[in-house]
Amino acid sequence: MTANSDRRLMRLSLLFTLLVAVMAGHELEHAIQILQKNAVGAACPNDCRGLLGFAFDLEWVHFVYNTTIFAALVAIYVVGRMWRSAWRARFGWVLLSAGLALQGYHVVEHVKKLDEWLMNGHNSPTPGFLGQRFSLVELHFTLNTLVFLLVLGGYFGLGFHRRVWVGRTPARLATAAGLTLVALAGSAWVWTERPPTVRLAAGVHQGPIVIDRAQRLVGEPGAIVQGGIVITADDVVVRDLAVRGGEYGITVEGAKNVLLQDIAVSRARLDGINTRRSQVTIRRCRIESLVSPLAQGIDISFAFDLPPSRVAGCTVVGGQEGIVSHMAHVDFRRNHVRETTLRGIAVTEMSMGTVTRNEVEDTVGVGIYCGDYSRCTITSNMVQDTRPDVDSDDGLRQGIGILAHFGADAVLVRNQVRASPGGVRAWYDATIEYR
């Protein structure tokens, strides 16, 4: 081996070592996300960001990082002339090649996610390809872990660690230690920048509580807010609370990236949860005992230009409409709606929505409604015991299980409609497509 070749391999070994160190730090970030979600019980996605994600959780940052890792692996391949038989005869070459290929696909995922991020006005959700079927936290932890282990196997299997150890000098060791300290200090600073958490003790707290900055409002067991909660800031989490009374139980006005989780709302005079010009995720809520006969359980409106809002795992009892959208992108799934007096679930007024795996029962008028030039995909729902409104001669109130109305287009997939005399209908230039 010539002196020039030896120096080239030494530089390549140092580059490879730096790459492995960076990937190890990134792997730690994903491991912390898993712990935040499954061990700490953080409210995801807002608080499942690792250590650095509270400052750098931007889709273009993820794209640049993964593209840079892929480019570095390609550079190692080219500079090291890894196509030569001397490398290919070693198992480490197989591992490194597999890691390079998998990282290439990982970049494809982030290209898709970046495109979604740009289309959503620089906001989530950005599921990518596989994220439409799997949880993003676990999916990208798995991808990063596999790539990291394959590259690490290539690093040791091809003997690069030995060259670095042989060529160590005090200056190089001092530089590595300094970079490590800078990284640790940076992580600590970013962690201090995360939104503050306010905890409400058990008992009744007089509202309305107004949240006008990024914050986490978390209730201890038995915490009750009397008089409602108003949210006007982005990046807010409200969880583990009961809300009683108020004109609206919870109001979200002009805010994005809001998470409401494990919330119980009762005795609101109008809507249980009312959102305007906002993007929200509502999970595992319960809404009941609404005061006005015109009240609605959850109303998401006037957010057509914002990323989709999601309502998942909620139970809504009573009200005129259980869950409704007006001019918004929405995803309603795995909810249980019953005892409404107009419609159980409604996607209306030029909304675009998916209605998936919900149970709608014991309602008057209409079970699931897609109306007013909305576009709806209605999949695997159970609608039963939709009763006619005996006090109305309106043909749209005659116990219809699923109704497409007034220019709406609805796609129906594997829904079950039982004990609903109106069945499934399309009226006034609406269309229904079965798949």
Secondary structure by P-SEA (a helix, b strand, c coil): ccaaaaaaaaaaaaaaaaaaaaaaaaaaaaaaaaaaccccccccccccccccccccccaaaaaaaaaaaaaaaaaaaaaaccccccccccaaaaaaaaaaaaaaaaaaaaaaaaaaaaaacccccccccccccccaaaaaaaaaaaaaaaaaaaaaaaaaaaaaaaaccaaaaaaaaaaaaaaaaaaaaaaaacbbbbbbcccccccccccccbbbbbbccbbbbccbbbbcccbbbbcccccccccccbbbccccbbbbcbbbbcccccccbbbccbbbbbcbbbbccccccccccbbbcccccccbbbbcbbbbcccccccccccbbbbbcbbbbccccccccccccbbbbbbcbbbbcccccccbbbccbbbbbbcbbbbccccccccccccccccccbbbccbbbbbbcccccccccccccccccbbbbcc
